Amino acid sequence: MEILEILNYNIDLKSNILDVSFRTIEDAEDEQRIDRIDYSLVEEYGYDITTEDFDLFDDIDDDDDYEDEDDFDFEEDITVDEEELISFLNEYYLVNPSSLPKATIY
């Protein structure tokens, strides 16, 4: 079993959950696998899949609308390194094969 591609992902930092949908090399093009993984496992396995993008020049006009940093929603600025995510998932399911979700048609 090997992850072929990530179809969708979401990291909810408040609940510490990684929602991910993906396909393995064994799945058909119309199949996907969906899983919810405790995000702390990513760090336990030694991976850092997120990067924060604080590009201050993208919305330079919008900066005047905020009075202090507490108004910013930094979760929107988190991006995921999909190659690193695939590496984590491959290792996670290698160690925990019974956790691999079944393929479903989407």
C-alpha positions in Angstrom: 0.0 0.0 0.0 1.3 3.4 -1.0 -0.4 6.8 -1.1 -0.7 8.0 -4.7 -2.2 11.4 -4.1 -3.9 13.7 -1.6 -7.3 14.7 -2.7 -8.2 17.0 0.2 -7.1 17.9 3.7 -8.0 20.1 6.6 -6.2 20.7 9.9 -8.4 21.8 12.7 -5.9 23.2 15.3 -8.6 23.8 17.9 -9.6 20.1 18.0 -6.1 18.9 16.9 -7.5 16.7 14.1 -6.2 16.1 10.6 -9.0 15.3 8.1 -7.5 13.8 4.9 -8.9 12.2 1.8 -6.5 10.3 -0.5 -6.0 7.6 -3.0 -3.6 4.7 -2.9 -1.9 3.1 -5.9 -4.5 0.2 -5.5 -7.5 2.5 -5.8 -9.5 3.2 -8.9 -9.7 6.8 -10.1 -13.3 7.2 -8.7 -12.3 5.9 -5.2 -11.1 7.7 -2.2 -10.2 7.0 1.4 -11.1 9.3 4.2 -9.5 9.4 7.6 -9.5 11.6 10.7 -6.1 11.4 12.6 -5.1 13.0 15.8 -2.7 15.7 14.7 -0.3 15.0 17.6 0.6 11.7 15.9 2.2 13.7 13.0 4.7 15.2 15.5 5.1 11.8 17.3 6.2 10.3 14.0 8.7 13.1 13.5 7.0 15.0 10.7 6.3 18.7 10.4 3.8 19.0 7.6 2.7 22.6 8.1 4.3 25.8 7.2 3.0 29.2 8.1 2.8 31.9 5.4 3.0 35.3 6.9 3.3 37.2 3.5 2.7 40.7 4.7 2.7 42.1 1.2 -0.4 40.2 -0.1 -3.0 42.3 1.6 -1.2 45.5 2.4 -4.4 47.5 2.1 -6.3 45.2 4.4 -3.8 45.7 7.3 -5.4 49.0 8.1 -8.6 47.2 9.0 -7.0 45.4 12.0 -6.3 47.1 15.2 -4.0 44.5 16.7 -2.6 41.0 16.0 -5.4 39.3 17.9 -7.8 40.1 15.1 -5.8 37.9 12.6 -6.9 34.4 11.9 -3.6 32.7 11.5 -5.1 29.3 10.8 -6.0 30.5 7.3 -2.2 31.1 6.7 -1.2 27.5 7.3 -0.2 25.5 4.3 0.6 21.8 4.1 3.6 20.2 2.4 1.7 17.5 0.6 4.9 15.4 0.0 5.6 15.4 3.7 1.9 14.6 4.4 2.2 11.6 2.0 5.4 10.4 3.7 3.7 10.6 7.1 0.6 8.7 5.9 2.7 6.0 4.3 4.6 5.5 7.5 1.5 5.7 9.7 -0.4 3.1 7.7 2.7 0.9 7.5 2.9 0.8 11.3 -0.9 0.7 11.7 -2.3 -1.3 8.8 -5.6 -1.9 10.5 -6.1 1.9 10.6 -6.2 2.2 6.8 -9.7 3.2 5.8 -11.6 1.3 3.2 -11.9 2.8 -0.3 -15.2 4.4 -1.2 -16.6 5.8 -4.4 -16.9 9.5 -4.6 
